[in-house]
């Protein structure tokens, strides 16, 4: 929205890229969180077919923590046709469209908070 444009990939410094090993370290260091999807599944299972064992499993899940609960990795890749031969998006129009769309879909939540 501020009218900026991204440089061509070829012009980015080496530190703009993440190796597979770096990405594995980032994922391994992800904070632990409560797995709401797993809890929801167990809750549905308990209501559908109650057993004492399911109830115990449900209670245990309250204390379990999982790394990278949303199973997302911090990767962003954008690919589109270049608007001209010298630069893919000299005026930043594609970037503005992408930013507006991400903001409307996600409101800057989670990993997409950078879109604010």
N, C-alpha and C positions, 0 to 999 in steps of 0.2 A: 504493500500500500504506500510505501514511501518512495516508490519509483526507482529502486535499486535494480541492478542486474547482476546475475552470477557470472563469474569469469568462465571461459571455456575450460573444460577439464584439463586440457593440455597446459594451461597456464597456472594450474593449482600447484602449491608447494607440496613436497613429499609428505609433510605432516597432516595434510588434508585427507589422507587415505589411512585406512585401518587394515592391518594384516589379519589373517584368520587367527593367528595366535593371540593377538591383542583382543580380538573379539571374544575368544574363549575366556580370557582373563576377565573381561568386562562382565560376561554372563555369569561366570563363577562367583564374582563379587556382588552379584545382584542381591539386594536385601531380601530377607525372608518375609513372607506375608501369609495372611490367612487365605486359604483356597476356597472362595465362596462357591465356585462351580461344583467342586467336589461335595461340599456341605449340602448344597441344594439337591444334588443327585441322591445323597444319602437320605435326606429329609423326605424326598418324594418316594423313595423306596420304602422307608419306614411307614409312611401313611398308606401306601398301596398294599403292603404285606408286612405287617408288624411282626417282628421277632425280637426277643431280648438281645440277641447277638447284634441285630441292626442298630438297636438303641445304644448299645455299648460302643459300636463303631462310630455312631454319630457323636456321642459324647467325647470319644477320643479325638475325633477330627477337630474339635474345638481347640485342642492344645497343639495340634500338628501345625507346623509351619513349612512352607514350600518355597524354594528359591524361584524367582522369576515366575510368579503365579500366573501372570497373563500370557506367558510363553512368547513374549515379544523380544526380539533382539534389536538393539539400537542401530538399525540399518535404514538408510534412506537412499533410494536410487530413482532417478527421474530420467525418462527417455522420451524424446519427442523429435519430430522433424525440425531441422534447423530452418530458421526463417530467412536466412541469407547465407551465402557461401563463407563469408568471413567470420560470422559469429552466430551462435544458435538463437540468441535472444537479446540483442544489443540494447533494446529499450526496456527490457524486463517485463514485457507484456505477459509472456507465458508464466513467469514467476508470480506476477500479480494474480493471474487466474488461479494458479495452484494454491496460493496463499489464501485467497478468498474461499475457495472450495473446501480446503482443509479446515478453516475456521468455522465455516457453516456446518460441516459434518461433525467436528470434534470439539469446537469451542476452546481449543488450546489445552485440552486435558491430556494428562499422561505424557508419553514421549513426544506428543505433538505440541507440547507447551511452547516449543520454540517458534511456533507459528504466530504467536501474539505480536 
